[in-house]
Amino acid sequence: MTRKVVSKQSLTVIDNRTGKTYDFPITNNSVLATDIKKIKAESQQDRPEDETSQGLRVYDPAYMNTAVVESSITYINGQDGILRYRGYPIEQLVSKSSFLETAYLLIYGELPTSSQLGSWQDEITHHTYIHSDIEGMFKSFRYDSHPMSMMTSAFATLGAFAPEANPSLQGQRLYTSAAGGDVASLRVLDKQILRIIGKAPTLAAASYRMRQGRPFNRPAQGLSYTGNFLYLLDHLSGRDYQPHPVLEKALDTLFIIHADHEVNCSTATVLQVGSSLVDPYSAVASGCAALYGPSHGGASESAIRMLMEIASPENVPAFMEKVERRERVLVGFGHRVYKSVDPRSRAIRQLAEQVFRVTGRNKLLDTALALAKYASESDFMRSRNLYPNVDFYSGLIYQAMGFPLDFYPVLFAVPRCVGWLAHWRQQMLNPSGVKIWRPRQLYVGKGERDYVEVEGRQSSDSGFFGAPTRVSHGGDSKRNRLATFTNERGDTSKPKL
């Protein structure tokens, strides 16, 4: 009888600098970075700034392989193209669930019962209204402000209207006390979640209506979450407004797909900011700022702009030749995590066909399909695991539904609030407490040097980035340089020619 060999769940490391051996436990296929810090040596050729005697550091630019939290919310297997919320495959949730039902699942861990879902929907609806002064803030923006800039500002402003929700005013354990069973703390925490999810569509619609020059609508009672959102966006006059059921369902489905995606850029930003124990409105505003970037939530907008530039299927080969020569960037293909097909893109492609049957075929669809076909047959694309991602198809749906390009990130931010809040709640309820996030760096700059008085400094050839570039100013600045005036210190300025 052969005995089964049980492998030891540990990692053995030999430091060739010292000859010492270290044995680190492996848990959940990971080792603690603080265990690596136990590997110490005396400095030899290292600089003092390398702090060699203080322990080895892990260098991981852009967090390519660093786990920063233990989470039970979302699971992604990028190699096999798997996405699950709390264990449920995204494909099942898209076909069977609603957005608010999925939001409950993400935040509280289980799908709600019928009575729980009813109470949850009622509470969210109760918190859809915003203070009239916040509407005034929207009116103060320029007419051409980006909607996402308005959203970022609006979420931060919400916090100013909820001083009872601010740990800086109410005590830093306002939310973290909930982890120890403080019911009052948990109530305050969950109330802010209701407020943010409820008000997110109202703020998003205000940014849209502001751009359109239209008066703001008040939230409607009796409509679904996405139905109310469409009402807030589009209602002009008349009574008994009802959005088209296919478009309402499509938006609800897109909201499910975009609700969470593990510790992505914006979620990591929310957790980084949240680790300081700031109020959740400020944390969500920081998430909006991160999502705003063209490499994150702005990717669907960029994908449509790319398709508009390609213009027609016959132009695809020429464009792709430029991509392969690295003269152009291909948007909407590939993903930081997924090394096969993005599971969200499979669900969203079927959705696109349903929307197109109502809105008419998107003029860019043929170009998009030609691009996807070219990519599937290209050795260049396959060798780099570049497959259509969620941004590629969601942009086509948004355009078919008539949303302006710069509104796409807002349509991403509204549902992603749920994911941000799920991770923030999990962070606040950590029994071990909340440690402030403080990444390390590898310092490669100058060593210690003595201060040089201004008279003794010489101009150094520090290259293109070593000095400020020349900034051009408007005509009024030029006129001011040519004017003569006496400043507050009594110095007289002469014209600068």
N, C-alpha and C positions, 0 to 999 in steps of 0.2 A: 504494500500500500504506500503510494507516494504522498508525502505531506505537502500541503499547499504552502508556498512561501509567501508570507505576508510582508510586503515592502514597508520599510520604515518611512513614515510621513515626515521627512526632514530634508534639509539641504545642507550638505557639508561643503564648506569653503576653505580653501587653503590660501592664505595670504603669502604670496611668494616673496614679499618684501621682508617678512619676519619669520616665515616658516610655521607660523601658528595655524592651527586648525579650529574652525568654528562650526558648530552644529546648530542650525536654526529650524524650528518647527514649521511645517507647511500646513496651513489651515485654509480650506476653501481654495486650494490651488494658488495660494499667495504666501509671501513672507512679509513680515513687518519691516518697513523701512527703518524703524528705530533699532531693529536687530542688526541691520547692516552697519549702523553707527557704532556698534561694539567693536568693529574691526579697526584697530588703531595701530599707528606706527610712528616712529620718530621721523621728523622731516629730514630728508637727504637732499635730493635736488629740488624739492618742492619750494615754492615761495612761502613766506610766512602767511600770506593771505589765503593759502590753500588749507590752512588749519588742519594739517595732517594728523596731529596728535589728538584732535578732538573727535576723530572717527570718520569713517568713509561715508561719503554722500552719494545719493543716487541721482544721476543726471538724466533727466527725461524731458527734453524740449517739447512744449505743447502737450504735455501729459499723454504721450503716445501709448504708455503702458503703466500708468499709475492709477491705482484704485484709491479714491479719497474717502469713500463712505461705504458702510454696510447698508444695503437697502433691500426692501422686500416689495418694491413697487413695480418696476418694469425690468423685463429680461430681454436682452438682445443677443442673438447668436449671429454675428456678422458673416461667418463662414458659410452657414447653411441658410441664411436669409430668414431668420425667425424673430418675430416680435410678439411679446405677450405682456398684457397688463395684468398684474396680480395672478399670473398663471394662465389667463385666458388668451388664446391666440387672437391676434388682431382681426383675422378674417371672420371669426365667429362674432366678435363684438360689432363689426361693421354690418354684418348681415342680420343680427338679431337685437342689438341694443340701441338705445338712444344716447345722445350726448350726456344729458344730465345723469342718466343711469350709470354711464361709464365714469362720469366725474365722481359720483359717490363711491364707486368701486376703487378708483385710484386713490382717493383721499382716505377712505375708511376701511379698505381692505377686502370687502365682500360686496357682491351685488345686493342691492336693497330689496327688502320685501315690498309688497304692494303698498302697505301703509307707510313704510319708511320712505318710499319713492314719492308718494303723495305729499308727505310733510316736507320733504327735501325740496320738491318743486315749488311748493307754496312759499317756503322761506326764501328761496332764491328770488322768486317773483316779488316778494315783499321788499327786497333790497335793490330793486332796479333803479329807483329814483336817485338823482344827484341833487346836491344843493344848488339853488339858483345862482349863487355867486360863482360856482364852477362853470356854469354856462357863460357867465360874463367873462371868465378867464379865456374861454375858447374864442370869444369875440375879439379879444385883444391881439390874437395872432394875425400875422400877415395873411393875406388871401392866398398866397402861394406857399405857405408853410407845408412841409411834408406831414401827412397825417400821423406818421409814427413819432415825429417830434412832439406833436400835440399829445399823443397818447402817453408818452414817457413823462411829460410835464404833468398831465392830468392825474396819473396815478400817484405821483409825488405830492400833488396838491391835495388829493383825497386824505392823505395822512394828516395834513394840517387841519382838516375838519373833523378829526377823530382823536383829540388829545388823550382820551381815556384809553386809547389803544397804543400809546407811545411809551415804551419802557424807559425812555430818557426822562419822562415826566412822572410815570407811575411806579418806577422801580425796575431794576434790570431783570428781576425774576418774574416779571409779569406773565411771561409765557412759559418759561422753563419750570416754574413751580408745578405746572400740570403734570410733568413726568413723575412727580412724587405723589400724585393723587389729589392735588388741589382742584376741586371741582370748579370753584370760581375762576381760577386761571384758565381751565379748559374751556369754560363758557366764553370767556373773552377771546380766546384763540379762535374758537370755531365761529364766533360772530364775525370776526374780520374775514374769514374765508367766505362766509355767505355774502358779505358786503362786496368783496372784490369780484367774485364770480357774477353776482347780480348786476353790478354796475359796469362791468367790462364792456358789454354790448352797447350800453348807453353812452359811454365815453367814446367808443369806436364810431358810433353813428354820429355823435356830435362833431368829431373831426371830419367826417365825410360831408355832413350838411354844411359845415363851415366852409369847406372848399367849394361847395356848390352854390353858396350864397343863399341857402334856404333856411327858414326858421327851424328850430329844433322841435322834434316830436316828443311827447311824453310817452313813457312805456305803456304798452297795451296789456290789458288783463285778458286772460283766457286763451292766449296764444302760446305755442311752444317756445322754448328758449330761442331757437333759430327763427321761428316765425315772428316773434317779437322783434328780433334783430332786424329782419327784413322790413318790418313795419317801421321801425325807427329810421331806417335808411331811406325808405322810398315813399311812404305815405304823404300825399299832397293835399287831397281834399276828399269829400265824400264820406261814406259810412261803411261799416262792416268790411273793412279791408282784410283780405285773405291772400297771402302770397301763394304762388303756384305750388302745389304739393310736391312736385318733382324737384323744384329748385330748393324748397324748404328741406326736403329729405336729403338732397345732395349736400347742402351746406352743413346739415347735422352730421352726415357721414364724414365730411372733410374735417369737422371739428373733432370727431372721435379719433381720426387718423393723426391729427396734429396735437392731441391732448398731452402726450408725453413721449419722451424719447430718451429715457435714462439721463445720465449726467452730461448732457450736451453743453454747448458753450453758454447759452442763456441760463440753463438750470444751474450750472456750476457757478455762474455769476450771482444768482439769487442766493445760493448756499454760502458763497464766499462773503457776500454782504450780510446775509442773515446770521452768520457766525459772530458778528459783532453785537448781536442782540438788538439790532435796530428794528423799528416797526415794520410790519409786512408790506405796507404800501411803498415804502422806500425800497425794500428788497425787490418787489415786483417792478417798480420803475427801473431799477438797474437791469432786470431781466429784459425789459422792453428795449433798453439801450443796446444790449448785446444782440438781441434778436434782429434789430434794425439793420445790422451789417449785411452787405451783399454776399458774404460767404456763409451766412446763416439764414435768417428768415427772409432776406431779400433775394434769395436765389431763384424763386419762382418768377419774380419780376425780371431778373436778369435773363432767365431762360426764354421768356417771351420776347424780350428785346433782341435776343440772338436769332430767334426764329423769324422775327420781322426783318432782320437784316439779311438773312439767307433768302427770304422772300418766296422761293418756289423750289419744288423737289429737284429740278434739274441743276440747281446751284449747290446742292449738297456735296457732291464729290469735290468740287473746287474748294469749298469751305473746309472740308475734312482734310484735304491736302495741307492746308495752312495750319490746321490743328496738329497734324502729325509732324510738321516742320517746327512746331512750337511757336508759330507766329500768331496764333489765336488761342483763346481759352474756350474750351467746350463746357457749357453750363448745362446742368440738368442730368448729368451722367456721372456715375461713380458716387461713392460715399465714404466718409472717414471710417465708418464701422463695417458697412456691408461689403463683402468681397464677392457676393453673387447678387441675384436679383433682390432689389429692395421690396420686402413683402408689402409695404404700403402701396407701391406702384401697381402691384397686381390687383389690389382691391379698387384702386382709384381708376384704373383703365376701364373697368366695367361701368363705373359710375359716369365716366365721361360720355359713353355712348347714350346713356339714359338722358343726360342733360342735352346732348346735341339733338336728340329727337324732339325736344321741346323748343330749344333756342334756334335750331338750325345748325348746320355743320360749321364748325370753326374753320375759317379760311386757312388758318395755319396748320390744320390737322394733317393735311397731305404732306407738307414739308416736315412736320414732326415725325410722321410715320416713316417717311423716306430716310430721315436721319437715324431713327431707331433701327431700321433695316440695315442701313450701311454699317452702323456700329456693331450689330450682331454678326456681320460677316467679315468684319475687319480684324485681322490678326493684331494690329496695333491696339485696338480697343479691348479685345478679349484677353490679351496678355497682361493688360493693366486692370482687369476686372471692372471695366467701365460699362455699366448697364444703366438704363434709364432709372432715375430715382423719383421720389414723390414730387419734387419740385417741377419735373418735366411735364407731368400730366396735370397737376393742380393748377398751374398757370393757364393751361388751355381751358380748363373748366371756368376759372375766374373770368377769363376774357370773354368766353361765350355767354356768361351771365351778366356781362356788362360792367364789371368793376374796373375802375381805372388802375393802371399799372402800379402807381405808388400806394394803392390801398392794399395790395397783396400782403405785405408784412403785417398789417393790422388784422387781416383775416386769419393770420397765423397766431398773433398775440392773444386774441380773445380766448380761443380754446387752450392755448399753452399756459394761461394763468392757472388752469386746473393742475397741470403737472408741476408747475413751480410751487403751488401751495401744498400739494401732496408731499413734495420733498421737504419743504420748509416745516410742515407740521411734523413729519418724521424726525427732522433735525431737532425741533424744540422738545419732542417727547423722548429723546434719548435718555435712558436712565443714568447713563454715565455723565450726563451734562453736555454742554456745548462748548467745545474748544474753538477758539478763534483760529481761523485758517491763516497760516503764515508760511508760505512756501520758502524754501531756501534758494540761494543763487550760487553760481560759481563766479566769484569775482576775478576778472581778468584785466582789470584796469591798472593804473599806475600804482607802484609801491609807495611807501611813505616818502614825502619830500617836503622841504621847507618852503614856507610862504615867501613870495617875492613881492616886494613893494611895487606899486604901479610904475614908478620911475625906472625900475630895473627890468621890466618885462620886455621881451622881444617877440615880434610876430613869428609864429611858428607855422611851418607848412604842414597843416594837419589834414589836408585833403578837402574833398568836395563837401563833406559833412561837418567840417570843423569850425564853421562860422555861419552866422545867419545869412540867408539869401536876401537879395535886394527885393524889397516889397514895394509894389507900385501903389500909389494912393490916388484918390479922386481929385477933381479939379479944385475943390475948396482947399485941400491941403497945399496945392501948388500956390494958390493965391495967398494963403497964410504965410508961406515961406517968403513971399515977396513983400509982405507988409512989414511995417515998423510999429513996435508996441513996447511998452514997459511991463514986465511981469511982476508977480507978487513980491519978489525980492528987491525990486527996484532996478533990475538989469534991463537995459535997452537992447532990443533985438534989431539987428540990421538985416536988410534983404539978403537972402541966400540965392545967388545966381548960379 
